Amino acid sequence: MKEIKITERAHKEIKKLFSYRNQVNTLHNDPELTQVFDNFAFDESLKLTEGPVLEQTRVMCILASTIGCGAKTEFRLHVDACLNVGIKPSAIREILYQAVPFVGFSRVVDYIPVMNEVFADNDIRLPLNDHSTTTPEDRVQKGKEVIDTIFGQGTVDNMLATSPKGQEHMVEFLEGYCFGDFYTRTGIDLQHRELFTFCLLASMGGCDLQMQSHAVANKNVGTSKEEMVAAVTAMLPWIGFPRSQNALNAINNAYEEKLI
């Protein structure tokens, strides 16, 4: 078996992020793949994310991407990584909760015990504190306010006016459930919540229309194009080139640049 040549930078990054090195990849049985991936993910591509986004933001973007592409093993590792770079458990949980209206409860429910097992291994007391800010009476109105904030005033009214007959309830569900119940939660600010939503959509694939809308939403809440590109660059090793290129297309279009 040939010697594994992982760069010093990649080695230091892996050691810092992950508590259990041998769980990160197939180090012993597939050394060639380990060398290629580690050097790309934890050195070559990482260099291009350090200026535009903070380390914590980068790791949380990758965490969101593991949910979007259904990577439970990598999700577990990146919950650990999030804790190791100082991210609060409540913020980690909020990324998972934010995924519910986008990837569906049937997927997220399998990730909750994984997250909680990592928390328990780190002596984090469960359950965590509540972060809901709405009531059954005001959730729809607060959801509408969030939609209008990130997509522009009058968005909800326009959606209702243009919805096909018999499908108006989908807009109402967006108001109360997606944006009222989830977007209004504390633990992550609105700007980062919207960034992580984009990461989820980019990682899922097949969500180009929604991804385009949320690229515009990111622009509206103040996230720069440089930050968006850095987020995609951070996710690339985990979600692959096709989905990353689609995400860049959405970003370029939202920020009025030529498509790739």
BELTANOR-V435524 format. One record per backbone hydrogen bond with DSSP energy under -1.0 kcal/mol. NH is the residue of the N-H (numbers start at 1). CO is the residue of the C=O. E is the energy in kcal/mol with one decimal. If there is no record, write none. Layout:
nh=NH co=CO e=E
nh=NH co=CO e=E
This chain:
nh=11 co=7 e=-2.6
nh=12 co=8 e=-2.3
nh=13 co=9 e=-2.3
nh=14 co=10 e=-2.5
nh=15 co=11 e=-2.2
nh=16 co=12 e=-2.0
nh=17 co=13 e=-2.4
nh=18 co=14 e=-2.4
nh=23 co=20 e=-1.7
nh=24 co=21 e=-1.5
nh=30 co=26 e=-2.8
nh=34 co=30 e=-2.1
nh=35 co=31 e=-2.3
nh=36 co=32 e=-2.1
nh=37 co=33 e=-2.8
nh=38 co=34 e=-2.5
nh=39 co=35 e=-1.9
nh=40 co=36 e=-1.6
nh=41 co=37 e=-3.5
nh=42 co=38 e=-2.3
nh=44 co=39 e=-2.7
nh=45 co=40 e=-2.8
nh=47 co=43 e=-1.7
nh=48 co=45 e=-1.0
nh=49 co=46 e=-1.8
nh=53 co=49 e=-1.9
nh=58 co=54 e=-2.5
nh=59 co=55 e=-2.4
nh=60 co=56 e=-2.1
nh=61 co=57 e=-2.3
nh=62 co=58 e=-2.0
nh=63 co=59 e=-2.2
nh=64 co=60 e=-2.5
nh=65 co=61 e=-2.0
nh=66 co=62 e=-1.9
nh=67 co=63 e=-1.2
nh=68 co=64 e=-2.1
nh=69 co=65 e=-2.2
nh=70 co=67 e=-1.1
nh=71 co=66 e=-3.0
nh=72 co=70 e=-1.0
nh=75 co=71 e=-2.1
nh=76 co=72 e=-2.2
nh=77 co=73 e=-1.8
nh=78 co=74 e=-2.1
nh=79 co=75 e=-1.8
nh=80 co=76 e=-1.8
nh=81 co=77 e=-2.0
nh=82 co=78 e=-2.3
nh=83 co=79 e=-2.0
nh=84 co=80 e=-2.1
nh=85 co=81 e=-1.2
nh=86 co=83 e=-1.4
nh=87 co=82 e=-2.6
nh=92 co=88 e=-1.8
nh=93 co=89 e=-2.6
nh=94 co=90 e=-1.9
nh=95 co=91 e=-1.6
nh=96 co=92 e=-1.5
nh=97 co=93 e=-2.8
nh=98 co=94 e=-2.7
nh=100 co=97 e=-1.4
nh=102 co=99 e=-1.2
nh=103 co=99 e=-3.1
nh=104 co=100 e=-1.6
nh=108 co=104 e=-1.8
nh=109 co=105 e=-2.9
nh=110 co=107 e=-1.2
nh=111 co=108 e=-1.6
nh=112 co=108 e=-1.4
nh=115 co=111 e=-2.5
nh=116 co=112 e=-2.6
nh=117 co=113 e=-2.0
nh=118 co=114 e=-1.8
nh=119 co=115 e=-2.3
nh=120 co=116 e=-2.6
nh=121 co=117 e=-2.2
nh=123 co=120 e=-1.8
nh=124 co=119 e=-2.4
nh=139 co=135 e=-1.7
nh=142 co=138 e=-2.6
nh=143 co=139 e=-2.0
nh=144 co=140 e=-2.3
nh=145 co=141 e=-2.0
nh=146 co=142 e=-1.8
nh=147 co=143 e=-2.4
nh=148 co=144 e=-2.5
nh=149 co=145 e=-1.6
nh=150 co=146 e=-2.3
nh=151 co=147 e=-2.5
nh=152 co=148 e=-1.1
nh=155 co=152 e=-1.6
nh=158 co=154 e=-2.4
nh=159 co=155 e=-2.4
nh=160 co=156 e=-2.5
nh=161 co=157 e=-2.1
nh=162 co=158 e=-1.7
nh=167 co=164 e=-2.3
nh=170 co=167 e=-1.5
nh=172 co=168 e=-1.6
nh=173 co=169 e=-2.5
nh=174 co=170 e=-1.9
nh=175 co=171 e=-2.2
nh=176 co=172 e=-2.4
nh=177 co=173 e=-2.5
nh=178 co=173 e=-1.3
nh=179 co=174 e=-2.8
nh=183 co=178 e=-1.2
nh=185 co=182 e=-1.7
nh=186 co=131 e=-2.2
nh=193 co=189 e=-2.5
nh=194 co=190 e=-2.2
nh=195 co=191 e=-1.7
nh=196 co=192 e=-2.8
nh=197 co=193 e=-1.6
nh=198 co=194 e=-2.0
nh=199 co=195 e=-2.0
nh=200 co=196 e=-2.1
nh=201 co=197 e=-2.4
nh=202 co=198 e=-2.8
nh=203 co=199 e=-1.9
nh=204 co=200 e=-1.5
nh=205 co=201 e=-1.4
nh=211 co=207 e=-3.1
nh=212 co=208 e=-2.3
nh=213 co=209 e=-1.8
nh=214 co=210 e=-2.2
nh=215 co=211 e=-1.7
nh=216 co=212 e=-1.9
nh=217 co=213 e=-2.0
nh=218 co=214 e=-2.0
nh=219 co=215 e=-1.8
nh=220 co=216 e=-2.4
nh=221 co=217 e=-1.7
nh=222 co=219 e=-1.2
nh=223 co=218 e=-2.4
nh=228 co=224 e=-2.0
nh=229 co=225 e=-2.7
nh=230 co=226 e=-1.9
nh=231 co=227 e=-2.0
nh=232 co=228 e=-2.0
nh=233 co=229 e=-2.5
nh=234 co=230 e=-2.3
nh=235 co=231 e=-1.7
nh=236 co=232 e=-1.9
nh=238 co=235 e=-2.0
nh=239 co=235 e=-1.8
nh=240 co=236 e=-2.5
nh=244 co=240 e=-1.3
nh=245 co=241 e=-3.2
nh=246 co=242 e=-2.1
nh=247 co=243 e=-2.0
nh=248 co=244 e=-2.3
nh=249 co=245 e=-2.2
nh=250 co=246 e=-1.9
nh=251 co=247 e=-2.2
nh=252 co=248 e=-3.1
nh=253 co=249 e=-2.4
nh=254 co=250 e=-2.3
nh=255 co=251 e=-2.5
nh=256 co=253 e=-1.2
nh=257 co=252 e=-4.4
